[in-house]
Amino acid sequence: MRVLIVGCGYVGVQLGAQLVRQGHSVWGLRRSGRSDPELQRAGIVPLRTDITAPGSFPGLGPGYEWVVHCISASGGAAPEYKQVYLEGTRHLMSWLSSAPPEKFVYTSSTSVYGQTDGSWVDETSEVAPESPTGRILVQTEELLLEAAIRTRFPAIVLRVAGIYGPGRAYWLEQVRTGAAHIEGAGQRLLNMIHCEDVAGAILSALAQGRPGRIYNAVDDEPVTQMAMVQWLSSRLGCPLPEATTGQPGRARRRGVTNKQVSNRRLREELGYRLKFPSFREGYEVILNS
């Protein structure tokens, strides 16, 4: 297959490397060329363009059988989200209309679920995020899913949980450096997925996913913030972080939610089995590397 990865960054490079090992020809699209050597080492052909500028596509060349759209916004403001996700996706679909791919996988976010009551959610649950950025992600999903019905555009949506992995171990580093704080009683639920499992879920969606379908890409075990930091503190030999009544840590540009995201459809329809079923297996590998 000829595969185009749009937004070939942290996950895209790992995905591309796996595709190359499977014998596919892979192109990786980024806005700048500073990571070209990284892509080339993985066997990915670098391409450069800005999908927010519709006139920049002609030089890319048509004819990709699989397209993975996993671009991310560099800033957290709603105007940039709209430009990158909603308008960028619209430009990308317009360009691909002359030579539609067989599969188009878009990585959205589980932040589209706005539930705050700790309930279980799946792909049929209401999506009503409170944050403006979350609402833009919903609009982008709707754009793709409507096109799948109206014009048979082969869009598949993956709602991806909080990604972690080598070089992106937020909670581990927060505990290690003493910067972590427990919010209240620490019972807010976190939904996570290791970067290798994100790539694996995308591969499964490309091979088995149905256009117009949504799949949650998340590990098997939602975990409370308290359980997470207790385990990490124990493994690192660090004191348990202090509790706070504020909103510590990184700014939550997609809003604060509290829910348990089900991956049943990913496992049953796509047959995907997680390499790291919970944060414990994933962080254990990072700690031992």
C-alpha positions in Angstrom: 0.0 0.0 0.0 1.0 3.6 -0.5 0.4 5.3 2.8 0.3 9.0 3.7 0.6 10.0 7.4 -0.5 13.6 7.9 1.0 15.0 11.0 3.8 12.5 11.2 5.0 13.2 14.7 5.3 11.3 17.9 2.8 8.5 17.0 3.1 8.9 13.2 6.8 8.0 13.1 6.2 4.8 15.1 3.2 4.0 12.9 5.2 4.7 9.8 8.1 2.5 10.9 5.7 -0.4 11.5 4.1 0.0 8.1 7.5 0.1 6.4 8.5 -3.1 8.2 5.3 -4.7 6.8 6.4 -3.8 3.3 4.2 -0.7 2.7 5.5 2.5 1.1 5.1 5.4 3.5 5.1 9.2 3.2 5.1 11.4 6.3 3.7 14.9 6.0 4.8 17.7 8.4 4.7 21.5 8.4 8.5 21.8 8.7 11.5 19.8 7.6 13.4 19.8 10.9 12.4 16.1 11.6 13.2 14.8 8.1 16.2 12.8 9.4 14.0 11.0 12.0 11.5 10.1 9.3 14.2 8.9 6.9 15.8 6.7 9.6 12.4 5.0 9.9 12.1 4.5 6.1 9.5 7.2 5.7 9.6 9.7 2.8 9.4 13.2 4.2 6.9 15.6 2.7 6.3 19.2 3.7 3.2 21.3 3.5 0.7 23.2 5.7 -2.8 21.7 5.5 -4.3 24.9 6.8 -3.2 26.5 3.5 -5.3 24.9 0.7 -3.0 26.0 -2.1 -0.1 24.0 -0.7 -1.3 20.5 -1.8 -0.6 20.2 -5.5 3.1 19.3 -4.9 2.3 16.2 -2.9 1.1 14.0 -5.7 -2.1 11.9 -5.6 -2.6 8.1 -5.3 -2.4 7.1 -1.6 -4.5 4.0 -0.8 -4.4 4.6 3.0 -4.3 8.0 4.7 -3.8 8.6 8.4 -4.7 12.1 9.7 -3.0 12.5 13.1 -2.0 16.1 13.0 -2.0 18.1 16.3 -2.2 21.8 17.1 0.9 23.4 18.6 -1.2 25.8 20.6 -4.2 25.4 22.8 -6.5 28.2 21.7 -9.7 27.6 19.9 -8.9 29.6 16.8 -5.8 27.5 16.1 -7.8 24.3 16.8 -10.4 25.4 14.3 -7.7 26.2 11.7 -5.7 23.0 12.1 -8.4 20.4 12.8 -11.6 21.7 11.2 -10.3 23.8 8.3 -7.2 21.6 7.8 -9.4 18.5 7.5 -11.7 20.2 5.1 -8.8 21.2 2.9 -7.3 17.7 3.1 -10.6 16.1 2.1 -11.0 18.4 -0.8 -7.5 17.6 -2.1 -8.2 13.8 -1.8 -11.5 14.0 -3.6 -9.8 13.7 -7.0 -8.2 10.4 -5.9 -10.0 9.1 -2.8 -8.0 6.6 -0.6 -9.4 3.2 0.3 -9.2 4.1 4.0 -8.9 7.4 5.9 -8.2 7.2 9.6 -8.6 10.3 11.7 -7.3 10.5 15.3 -9.7 12.4 17.4 -9.7 12.5 21.2 -11.7 10.9 24.1 -12.0 14.5 25.4 -15.1 14.8 23.2 -16.9 12.9 26.0 -17.8 15.6 28.5 -19.0 13.4 31.3 -17.9 14.3 34.8 -19.7 11.8 36.9 -17.3 8.8 36.6 -19.7 6.9 34.3 -18.7 4.4 31.6 -18.8 5.8 28.0 -18.6 4.1 24.7 -18.9 5.2 21.1 -22.7 5.6 21.3 -22.5 7.9 24.4 -23.3 11.6 24.2 -20.5 13.9 23.1 -21.0 17.3 24.7 -17.6 18.7 25.7 -17.7 22.0 27.7 -14.5 23.4 26.2 -14.4 25.3 22.9 -11.5 23.1 21.7 -13.4 19.9 22.5 -16.4 21.2 20.5 -14.1 21.8 17.5 -13.0 18.2 17.6 -16.6 17.1 17.6 -17.3 19.3 14.5 -14.3 17.8 12.8 -15.6 14.3 13.5 -19.1 15.3 12.2 -17.5 16.7 9.0 -15.9 13.3 8.3 -18.7 11.1 9.3 -21.2 13.1 7.3 -18.9 12.7 4.3 -18.8 9.0 4.9 -22.5 8.8 4.5 -23.1 11.5 1.9 -20.2 10.8 -0.5 -18.8 7.5 0.8 -15.6 9.1 1.8 -13.8 6.2 3.7 -13.4 8.0 7.0 -12.9 6.1 10.3 -12.6 8.0 13.6 -10.3 6.9 16.4 -11.0 8.7 19.7 -7.6 8.4 21.4 -7.1 8.7 25.1 -4.1 10.4 26.8 -1.0 9.2 25.1 2.2 8.3 27.0 5.4 6.4 26.2 9.1 6.9 25.9 9.9 10.6 26.0 6.3 11.4 26.9 5.8 10.1 30.4 4.1 13.1 32.0 2.9 11.5 35.2 6.1 9.7 35.8 8.2 12.9 35.5 5.7 14.8 37.7 6.1 12.3 40.5 9.9 11.9 39.9 10.5 15.7 40.1 8.1 16.3 43.0 5.9 18.5 40.8 2.8 16.2 41.0 -0.2 17.1 43.1 -3.3 15.1 44.0 -6.5 16.8 43.1 -8.7 16.7 46.2 -9.2 13.0 47.1 -7.6 11.9 43.9 -10.6 10.1 42.6 -10.8 11.7 39.1 -10.4 9.1 36.5 -7.7 9.1 33.9 -7.9 7.3 30.5 -4.6 6.5 28.9 -3.0 4.5 26.1 0.6 3.7 25.3 2.0 5.2 22.0 2.7 1.7 20.6 -0.9 0.8 21.2 -2.1 3.9 19.4 -0.1 2.9 16.4 -1.5 -0.7 16.7 -5.0 0.6 16.9 -4.5 2.7 13.8 -3.1 -0.3 11.9 -6.1 -2.4 13.0 -8.5 0.4 11.8 -6.7 0.5 8.4 -6.9 -3.2 8.0 -10.3 -4.0 9.6 -12.2 -0.7 10.3 -15.4 0.2 8.6 -15.8 3.7 7.0 -18.2 5.8 9.0 -17.4 4.0 12.2 -15.9 5.3 15.5 -13.5 3.4 17.7 -12.2 4.3 21.2 -8.4 3.8 21.4 -7.8 3.5 25.1 -6.3 0.8 27.4 -8.2 -1.7 29.4 -8.1 0.1 32.8 -9.3 3.6 33.6 -7.4 4.6 36.7 -7.9 7.2 39.4 -5.3 9.9 39.8 -4.6 8.6 43.3 -3.9 5.0 42.2 -1.6 6.3 39.5 0.5 8.5 41.7 0.6 5.9 44.5 1.9 3.2 42.1 4.5 5.6 40.6 5.6 6.9 44.0 6.1 3.3 45.2 8.1 2.3 42.1 10.2 5.5 42.2 10.7 5.5 46.0 9.3 9.0 46.2 7.0 10.5 48.8 3.3 10.6 47.9 2.4 14.0 46.4 0.4 16.5 48.4 -3.3 17.1 47.8 -4.5 20.4 46.4 -7.9 21.9 45.9 -6.8 23.8 42.8 -6.0 22.7 39.3 -2.3 21.8 39.3 -0.2 20.6 36.5 -0.6 21.3 32.8 -3.4 23.5 31.5 -6.3 21.3 30.4 -7.1 23.0 27.2 -9.8 20.3 26.3 -11.5 20.6 29.7 -11.7 18.5 32.9 -13.7 15.3 32.6 -14.2 12.3 34.8 -15.3 9.2 33.0 -14.4 5.6 32.1 -13.9 5.0 28.4 -14.7 1.6 27.0 -12.5 0.0 24.4 -14.8 -3.0 23.7 -15.5 -2.1 20.1 -11.7 -1.8 19.4 -11.2 -5.3 20.9 -14.2 -7.0 19.5 -14.7 -5.4 16.0 -11.1 -4.8 15.1 -9.7 -7.8 17.1 -7.0 -5.6 18.6 -5.2 -6.8 21.7 -3.3 -4.2 23.7 0.5 -4.6 24.2 0.1 -2.5 27.4 -3.3 -3.3 28.9 -2.8 -0.7 31.7 -0.5 2.1 32.7 1.5 -0.4 34.9 2.8 -2.4 32.0 3.6 0.7 30.0 5.4 2.6 32.7 7.2 -0.5 33.8 8.9 -0.7 30.4 9.8 3.0 30.6 11.2 2.7 34.1 13.4 -0.3 33.1 14.7 1.3 29.8 
